[in-house]
Amino acid sequence: MIVVTGATGNVGRALVHQLTAADTPVRALTRDPARAHLPPAADTTRLVVTPEPADMTVQFKGARQLFLHASVTGDHTTAFLAAARAAGVEHVVVLSSIAVEDDPAHDTFIHTWHRTLEQDVRDSGLDWTFLRPGVFATNALQWAWQIKQGDTVRGPYADGVSTPIHEGDIAAVARHALTERHSATAHALTGPAPITTAQQIAAIGDAVGRSLTYQEITPDEVAPEMFPIIPADMVPAFVAALAHTVEHEPPLTTTVEDVTGTPARTFAEWARDHADDFRA
Ligand SMILES: NC(=O)c1ccc[n+]([C@@H]2O[C@H](COP(=O)([O-])OP(=O)(O)OC[C@H]3O[C@@H](n4cnc5c(N)ncnc54)[C@H](OP(=O)(O)O)[C@@H]3O)[C@@H](O)[C@H]2O)c1
């Protein structure tokens, strides 16, 4: 049995689908099982997070492995991992971030959050695999509201470059890491190729059958509501990170293909998979 946290999210949902499709027993944890809409073959169970490990062991009953999403444990990661270990979990695959590989001199909240999570896992006594993805292709969903309204998307840094990764590819690496037990291993994960922001918008246009244009605005013109999937207080850091991508080559790895045997999916494939998310 594998316990999956963040099971209704981009990566967790894809992982639950892949595990159940392979007939692997999976328990999907969520704060609201009634709204989870996960495959019937998954044991969808309410997530319990408290300061007391004894309160949390029940959700790990019969499990040997855990997929851990950084958001779900709040201030109680150590207790959560202790509960997992007490219940018989041996190995945890962590959804971390490629940011932990950056120079610590430029740390932000994102860096510190994932570095702390990885250290908590190392300290837990559990065997571990760290998945360190770069930019998710799903970040492009931030433009959906503009694309539903018209053919022009306004935003900063048209020439910003990233190597977006399909959530299904992160999940596929997670599935291999779990089923093959990639012990004490860190995987840096990216999509297969660099792409600019303007090219992403054009690819989404191709997917929905429309000609879309990216209209660059100055950083001063950026409003938080332009990025509805990012907390408003994190928008300035996000825009600064976008500025960095104009001048600096993004990381590019072949880990998805190395681990799964299948090339990482392109942004164009992601856009076709998500075309309906951009339709009114
Ligand atoms: N976006 C990027 O470019 C990027 C890049 C590198 C790393 N990452 C990391 O990847 C993770 C995001 O993965 P994702 O997109 O798959 O996640 P997601 O879709 O944003 O969320 C996953 C699930 O986590 C649960 N959740 C969220 N906040 C919670 C909270 N405060 N307490 C308990 N449960 C909570 C929710 O499930 P329920 O409502 O069902 O409980 C949610 O559906 C983050 O740690 C992020 O830092 C992201």
The ligand as a MOL file (V3000), in Angstrom:
LIG
                    3D

  0  0  0     0  0            999 V3000
M  V30 BEGIN CTAB
M  V30 COUNTS 48 52 0 0 0
M  V30 BEGIN ATOM
M  V30 1 N 4.3520 25.1250 -9.6940 0
M  V30 2 C 5.6490 24.9930 -9.9160 0
M  V30 3 O 6.2160 25.4910 -10.9000 0
M  V30 4 C 6.4810 24.1720 -8.9470 0
M  V30 5 C 7.8240 23.9530 -9.2250 0
M  V30 6 C 8.5930 23.1780 -8.3440 0
M  V30 7 C 8.0130 22.6770 -7.1860 0
M  V30 8 N 6.7050 22.9310 -6.9400 0 CHG=1
M  V30 9 C 6.1120 22.4050 -5.6950 0
M  V30 10 O 5.1280 21.4300 -6.0050 0
M  V30 11 C 4.0750 21.5240 -5.0610 0
M  V30 12 C 2.7580 21.7800 -5.8090 0
M  V30 13 O 2.3250 20.5620 -6.3930 0
M  V30 14 P 0.8840 20.4510 -7.0710 0
M  V30 15 O 0.7710 21.5140 -8.1200 0
M  V30 16 O 0.6690 19.0360 -7.4450 0 CHG=-1
M  V30 17 O -0.0470 20.8230 -5.8400 0
M  V30 18 P -1.4730 21.5380 -5.8300 0
M  V30 19 O -2.2280 21.0680 -7.0150 0
M  V30 20 O -1.2860 23.0070 -5.6410 0
M  V30 21 O -2.0950 21.0120 -4.4570 0
M  V30 22 C -2.0730 19.6610 -4.0810 0
M  V30 23 C -3.0870 19.3590 -3.0130 0
M  V30 24 O -2.5360 19.6120 -1.7270 0
M  V30 25 C -3.6100 19.8280 -0.8140 0
M  V30 26 N -3.2850 21.0390 -0.0430 0
M  V30 27 C -2.9580 22.2500 -0.5330 0
M  V30 28 N -2.7400 23.1040 0.4890 0
M  V30 29 C -2.9090 22.3910 1.6270 0
M  V30 30 C -2.8080 22.7180 3.0020 0
M  V30 31 N -2.4770 23.9360 3.4160 0
M  V30 32 N -3.0370 21.7290 3.9100 0
M  V30 33 C -3.3750 20.5050 3.5050 0
M  V30 34 N -3.4880 20.1320 2.2020 0
M  V30 35 C -3.2510 21.0790 1.2870 0
M  V30 36 C -4.8780 20.0250 -1.6270 0
M  V30 37 O -5.6180 18.8250 -1.5370 0
M  V30 38 P -7.0130 18.7000 -0.7150 0
M  V30 39 O -7.7300 20.0110 -0.8530 0
M  V30 40 O -7.7050 17.5670 -1.4200 0
M  V30 41 O -6.6640 18.3700 0.6910 0
M  V30 42 C -4.3450 20.1800 -3.0480 0
M  V30 43 O -5.2190 19.6760 -4.0340 0
M  V30 44 C 4.4410 22.6550 -4.0930 0
M  V30 45 O 5.1250 22.1260 -2.9760 0
M  V30 46 C 5.3690 23.5010 -4.9310 0
M  V30 47 O 6.2680 24.2740 -4.1630 0
M  V30 48 C 5.9240 23.6470 -7.7890 0
M  V30 END ATOM
M  V30 BEGIN BOND
M  V30 1 1 1 2
M  V30 2 2 2 3
M  V30 3 1 2 4
M  V30 4 1 4 5
M  V30 5 2 4 48
M  V30 6 2 5 6
M  V30 7 1 6 7
M  V30 8 2 7 8
M  V30 9 1 8 9
M  V30 10 1 8 48
M  V30 11 1 9 10
M  V30 12 1 9 46
M  V30 13 1 10 11
M  V30 14 1 11 12
M  V30 15 1 11 44
M  V30 16 1 12 13
M  V30 17 1 13 14
M  V30 18 2 14 15
M  V30 19 1 14 16
M  V30 20 1 14 17
M  V30 21 1 17 18
M  V30 22 2 18 19
M  V30 23 1 18 20
M  V30 24 1 18 21
M  V30 25 1 21 22
M  V30 26 1 22 23
M  V30 27 1 23 24
M  V30 28 1 23 42
M  V30 29 1 24 25
M  V30 30 1 25 26
M  V30 31 1 25 36
M  V30 32 1 26 27
M  V30 33 1 26 35
M  V30 34 2 27 28
M  V30 35 1 28 29
M  V30 36 1 29 30
M  V30 37 2 29 35
M  V30 38 1 30 31
M  V30 39 2 30 32
M  V30 40 1 32 33
M  V30 41 2 33 34
M  V30 42 1 34 35
M  V30 43 1 36 37
M  V30 44 1 36 42
M  V30 45 1 37 38
M  V30 46 2 38 39
M  V30 47 1 38 40
M  V30 48 1 38 41
M  V30 49 1 42 43
M  V30 50 1 44 45
M  V30 51 1 44 46
M  V30 52 1 46 47
M  V30 END BOND
M  V30 END CTAB
M  END
